[in-house]
């Protein structure tokens, strides 16, 4: 499932211009790619740690880990793997 939705999951991290509503987003217009990944990591770590449902916690961890695999790739690497 994560691979199927890879583009959807990575798009706001890889290209800040794709974020349509900054009021509803973790990200701000002035954030760099690195800062967006840091915000994602922080948010997901908080969600994982606050999750009381063991199954939800596993899903959140899997999504976080999948997305963060792309953190050290440059944008062209992420686009090429799409």
C-alpha positions in Angstrom: 0.0 0.0 0.0 2.8 2.4 0.9 4.5 1.9 -2.4 1.2 2.4 -4.3 0.8 5.8 -2.6 4.5 6.8 -2.5 4.0 9.9 -4.7 1.2 11.1 -2.5 3.2 10.6 0.7 6.4 12.2 -0.6 5.0 15.1 -2.7 4.6 17.7 0.2 8.1 16.7 1.5 9.9 16.8 -1.9 8.1 19.8 -3.4 6.8 22.5 -1.0 5.0 24.2 -3.9 2.5 21.4 -4.0 1.1 22.2 -0.5 -2.2 23.9 -1.2 -3.3 25.0 2.3 -0.5 26.0 4.7 -3.1 26.7 7.3 -3.9 23.0 7.5 -0.3 21.8 7.1 2.7 21.0 9.2 4.8 22.8 6.7 5.3 26.6 6.1 6.1 28.2 2.7 9.6 29.1 3.8 10.6 25.5 4.9 13.4 23.8 3.1 13.1 20.1 2.1 15.3 19.2 5.1 13.0 21.2 7.4 9.9 19.5 6.0 11.3 16.1 6.7 12.2 17.2 10.2 8.7 18.4 10.8 7.3 15.1 9.4 9.6 13.1 11.6 8.6 15.1 14.7 4.9 14.8 14.0 5.0 11.1 13.3 7.2 10.4 16.3 4.6 12.2 18.4 1.7 10.3 16.8 3.4 7.0 17.3 4.2 7.7 21.0 0.7 8.9 21.7 -1.1 6.0 20.0 -2.8 3.7 22.4 -3.9 1.2 19.8 -1.0 -1.3 19.1 -2.2 -1.9 15.5 -2.4 1.8 14.7 1.0 2.3 16.3 2.5 -0.4 13.9 0.8 1.3 10.9 2.1 4.7 11.9 5.6 3.3 12.4 5.6 1.6 9.0 4.5 4.8 7.3 7.0 6.9 9.1 9.9 4.5 8.3 8.8 4.2 4.7 8.7 7.9 4.1 11.9 8.6 6.0 13.8 6.1 3.7 13.6 8.9 1.1 15.0 11.7 3.4 18.6 11.4 2.3 17.7 11.0 -1.4 17.8 14.1 -3.5 14.6 15.2 -5.4 15.7 13.6 -8.7 16.2 10.2 -7.0 12.7 10.3 -5.5 11.1 11.3 -8.8 13.0 8.6 -10.6 11.7 5.9 -8.3 8.1 7.0 -8.8 
